[in-house]
Structure formats: structure tokens, C-alpha cells
Amino acid sequence: MQDQQTATAENQQEEFKSPFEEVKDMSDVKAFNILVQAANAAQRAGALSVRDSVFVAKAAEHLGDKFNNPSK
């Protein structure tokens, strides 16, 4: 049992990557997805008004359309 816990702890340490390193390979799609996730979290927490929610949803839809149809 102890060996499994030690192995799990070692794997978690090896898999840890600094967020400052992770953002170095940021793409437009990754950035968009992060913003959508943050907006969803804010909405679930009740941090956005209805007006803000509408604007965030429309902004996400607008950018999503641009990513899916770059010629627009």
C-alpha cells in the first residue's frame, strides 16, 4: 500500500507543469476555450448579471463562428 502511495505521489510530481510554462504554447483555440470555461464558472457562481451573461454568450458565439468559418 505504501509503495502505491509513493508511486502515485512521484507520478503527480512528474506530471506537474508550471502554468507559466503551459501558457507558452497558447493558441487562439486554447485561449477561446479558457475564456469560455471561465465564463461558465462565473455564471455558475452567480458572478454575472443576466446582461453580462448575454454579452459573454454572444461574444463566445461570435468568436466560435470566426474559428469555425475563418473566411467570415
NUTI-725607 format. One record per residue: z, x, y of N, C-alpha, C, O, CB in turn; residue in three letters. Coordinates in steps of 0.05 Angstrom, whole numbers, padded with zeros to 5 digits, always signed. Glycine has a CB too. Layout:
BEGIN
ZXYZXYZXYZXYZXYALA...
END
This chain:
BEGIN
+00000+00016-00024+00000+00000+00000+00000+00017+00025-00015+00012+00044+00024-00019+00000MET+00017+00038+00025+00018+00056+00048-00009+00070+00053-00017+00074+00075+00040+00076+00044GLN-00022+00078+00030-00048+00091+00033-00068+00073+00046-00085+00082+00062-00057+00100+00005ASP-00068+00047+00039-00087+00028+00051-00082+00025+00081-00101+00025+00097-00085+00001+00037GLN-00057+00024+00089-00050+00022+00117-00058+00047+00132-00068+00045+00155-00020+00017+00120GLN-00054+00070+00120-00062+00095+00133-00092+00096+00136-00102+00104+00157-00051+00119+00117THR-00106+00089+00115-00135+00089+00116-00146+00070+00136-00165+00076+00151-00147+00082+00088ALA-00134+00046+00138-00142+00026+00158-00137+00037+00186-00155+00034+00204-00128+00000+00154THR-00114+00049+00191-00108+00060+00217-00127+00082+00225-00136+00084+00248-00079+00070+00218ALA-00134+00099+00205-00153+00121+00211-00181+00110+00217-00194+00120+00235-00155+00140+00187GLU-00190+00089+00203-00216+00077+00208-00217+00064+00236-00237+00066+00250-00222+00056+00187ASN-00195+00052+00244-00194+00039+00270-00196+00060+00292-00208+00056+00313-00169+00023+00274GLN-00183+00083+00288-00184+00105+00308-00212+00116+00309-00222+00122+00331-00164+00127+00301GLN-00226+00119+00287-00253+00130+00287-00272+00111+00300-00291+00120+00312-00261+00136+00258GLU-00268+00084+00297-00286+00064+00308-00281+00059+00337-00299+00048+00351-00283+00038+00292GLU-00259+00067+00348-00253+00062+00376-00272+00078+00394-00277+00102+00390-00224+00070+00383PHE-00283+00064+00413-00301+00077+00432-00293+00068+00460-00289+00044+00465-00332+00070+00426LYS-00290+00087+00477-00282+00080+00504-00301+00061+00517-00326+00064+00514-00279+00106+00521SER-00291+00041+00531-00310+00023+00545-00327+00037+00565-00350+00028+00571-00295+00000+00558PRO-00317+00059+00576-00333+00075+00595-00357+00088+00582-00377+00093+00594-00315+00096+00609PHE-00354+00094+00556-00376+00105+00540-00395+00082+00532-00420+00086+00532-00366+00120+00515GLU-00384+00059+00525-00400+00037+00516-00419+00027+00538-00442+00019+00532-00383+00014+00507GLU-00410+00027+00563-00427+00016+00584-00450+00034+00592-00468+00026+00607-00410+00010+00608VAL-00450+00059+00582-00471+00077+00589-00498+00068+00579-00519+00075+00590-00465+00105+00579LYS-00498+00053+00557-00524+00043+00546-00528+00013+00552-00538-00001+00535-00525+00048+00516ASP-00519+00005+00575-00521-00023+00584-00551-00030+00588-00565-00015+00601-00505-00029+00609MET-00559-00053+00577-00586-00063+00582-00584-00089+00597-00562-00100+00600-00601-00067+00555SER-00606-00099+00606-00607-00125+00620-00596-00147+00603-00581-00164+00612-00635-00132+00630ASP-00604-00147+00578-00596-00168+00559-00566-00166+00553-00552-00186+00553-00611-00166+00532VAL-00556-00142+00549-00527-00138+00545-00511-00148+00570-00491-00161+00567-00520-00109+00538LYS-00520-00140+00593-00507-00148+00618-00507-00178+00621-00486-00190+00628-00521-00135+00642ALA-00529-00191+00615-00531-00220+00616-00511-00233+00597-00497-00252+00604-00559-00230+00610PHE-00510-00223+00572-00492-00234+00552-00463-00231+00560-00447-00249+00556-00497-00221+00525ASN-00456-00208+00572-00429-00204+00581-00421-00223+00603-00399-00234+00603-00425-00175+00590ILE-00439-00228+00621-00433-00246+00643-00430-00275+00633-00413-00290+00642-00456-00245+00664LEU-00447-00283+00613-00444-00309+00602-00418-00312+00587-00404-00333+00589-00468-00315+00582VAL-00410-00291+00572-00384-00292+00558-00361-00294+00578-00342-00309+00573-00381-00267+00541GLN-00363-00280+00600-00342-00281+00620-00340-00308+00633-00319-00319+00638-00346-00259+00641ALA-00363-00320+00638-00364-00347+00650-00353-00367+00631-00338-00385+00639-00393-00354+00657ALA-00359-00365+00605-00348-00383+00585-00317-00380+00583-00303-00400+00582-00360-00377+00557ASN-00308-00356+00584-00279-00351+00583-00265-00363+00608-00244-00376+00606-00272-00321+00582ALA-00277-00360+00631-00266-00371+00656-00266-00401+00655-00247-00414+00664-00283-00361+00681ALA-00287-00413+00644-00289-00442+00642-00267-00452+00623-00254-00472+00629-00317-00450+00632GLN-00264-00439+00600-00243-00448+00581-00215-00446+00593-00198-00462+00587-00245-00431+00555ARG-00211-00426+00610-00185-00422+00622-00181-00441+00646-00159-00441+00657-00182-00393+00631ALA-00201-00455+00653-00199-00473+00676-00200-00459+00703-00191-00470+00723-00174-00489+00674GLY-00211-00435+00703-00212-00419+00727-00236-00427+00745-00237-00418+00768-00213-00390+00720ALA-00254-00443+00735-00277-00451+00752-00276-00480+00759-00268-00497+00743-00303-00445+00736LEU-00284-00486+00784-00286-00514+00792-00312-00525+00779-00328-00510+00768-00287-00516+00823SER-00315-00551+00780-00339-00564+00770-00363-00552+00784-00384-00546+00771-00338-00595+00773VAL-00362-00549+00810-00384-00538+00826-00391-00510+00816-00414-00504+00812-00377-00538+00856ARG-00370-00493+00813-00375-00466+00804-00387-00466+00776-00405-00450+00770-00348-00450+00804ASP-00378-00484+00759-00389-00485+00732-00418-00492+00732-00434-00481+00717-00373-00506+00715SER-00426-00511+00749-00454-00519+00752-00471-00495+00761-00492-00490+00750-00457-00542+00771VAL-00461-00480+00781-00476-00457+00791-00478-00435+00770-00500-00423+00767-00463-00446+00816PHE-00457-00430+00756-00457-00409+00735-00476-00417+00713-00492-00401+00703-00429-00405+00723VAL-00475-00443+00704-00493-00452+00683-00523-00450+00692-00539-00441+00676-00487-00481+00676ALA-00529-00457+00716-00556-00456+00726-00565-00427+00729-00588-00420+00723-00559-00470+00754LYS-00547-00409+00738-00554-00381+00741-00560-00369+00713-00579-00353+00710-00531-00365+00754ALA-00544-00376+00693-00549-00366+00666-00575-00377+00655-00590-00362+00643-00526-00374+00648ALA-00580-00402+00660-00606-00414+00651-00629-00400+00665-00649-00394+00652-00606-00444+00657GLU-00627-00395+00690-00648-00382+00706-00654-00354+00695-00677-00347+00690-00641-00381+00736HIS-00633-00338+00692-00636-00311+00681-00646-00311+00652-00662-00295+00645-00610-00295+00683LEU-00636-00330+00637-00645-00332+00609-00675-00338+00608-00689-00327+00591-00630-00354+00594GLY-00684-00356+00625-00713-00362+00627-00729-00337+00634-00750-00332+00622-00719-00384+00647ASP-00719-00321+00653-00732-00296+00660-00734-00276+00637-00754-00263+00634-00718-00283+00684LYS-00713-00275+00621-00713-00256+00598-00732-00266+00577-00745-00250+00563-00684-00253+00587PHE-00733-00292+00573-00750-00304+00552-00779-00306+00560-00797-00306+00543-00739-00331+00544ASN-00785-00308+00586-00812-00311+00596-00815-00292+00620-00815-00301+00643-00818-00340+00604ASN-00818-00266+00615-00819-00246+00637-00842-00251+00657-00840-00240+00680-00822-00219+00626PRO-00862-00266+00650-00885-00270+00669-00879-00290+00691-00894-00292+00710-00909-00279+00653SER-00857-00304+00689-00850-00324+00709-00842-00311+00735-00835-00324+00755-00827-00342+00700LYS
END
